[in-house]
């Protein structure tokens, strides 16, 4: 198998290694550039779409890229339009390895739906990212996570459920889904009452005339607030120490919802992931920055490019996000993605880059993206909760 896949540099840390979050930025960017260049060369050689898309870029030119800025500016971007007008098979590498593919499609709420394929090797890298982002916050007492059980409120086949289930399992946490995607919020709340989970994984908030990805957090909280039965399984941590965790995957929570969870329900741990169906998790909130995201590195490389395309955004500057999928894992070896390949993928999201060269109070040294908003979309979804797709 090793001859049929492309390995990354063995010196690059595993994707669940906390070193990604604490190493100097210069060192982290050097690792990320190595991965990005390897992924781009792999795509140029073996992925039909990129054999054409990169036809005017030589392998020597890719090898000679000296920085992530050069990588972002000199290699052609990949857009959502490319995904919608190109058959999904053309983004898959021409490999002879035997692997099962997991097909996840975007919902179509920001345009025509597209199909994204991940191999089990890609899935492992994404799960390690989920595990690492939570493990970082509990690194001093991982025993608190063992045996926890969470209820997932996303639609049953939504990508969030599957990535989190595998990632949480690595921490000793179990995730089970709600009883049926056709059940309304009251039925789901009653299900939670019966199962008594230690937390929920849910799309944050609802909005009129919008399609969400499951039973939203705010709807469940309304039922919780109205339930006055003495023996009810309440979410308020002061009255029910068992309920202690809220996870979500979305654009940031509203300040009102986050304040309700933190100050009224006193939930000890609240964390969100930024990601997409196309590129999966790319960043996570910390306890000190609940409305921003620390870039994750490892399975993906995220660059924030100035709208003028004259460089990467620096502290306080806004730019658009380009994401490159870089990683899979097989037999504990770090490899390129064997599912859908995306190089310099333009997500449609804009953000302000922050904390580029200083340590956060949480201990992470990774850059932060703030004021995240979707500007390039058929329907703007920045004002409500559902995973970015």
Secondary structure, DSSP 8 states (H G I E B T S, - for coil): -TTTS-B--TTS--TT-THHHHS-HHHHHHHHHHHHHHHHHHHHHHBHHHHHHTTTS-HHHHHT--SHHHHHHHS--B-HHHHHHS-GGGGBB-------EEEEE--STTSS--EEEEEHHHHHHHHHHHHHHHHHHTTT-GGGTTT-EEEE-B-TT-HHHHHHHHHHHTTT-EEEE-S-TTS-HHHHHHHHHHH--SEEE------TT---SBS-HHHHHHHHHH---TT-----TTT-TT--EEEEESS---HHHHHIIIIIS--SEEEEEEEETTTEEEEEEETTEEEEEEE--SSEEEEEE-TTSSSB--TT-EEEEEEEE--EEETTEEE--SSB--SSEEEEEEEEEE-SSS--TTS--S-EEEEEEE-SSSS--TTS-S---
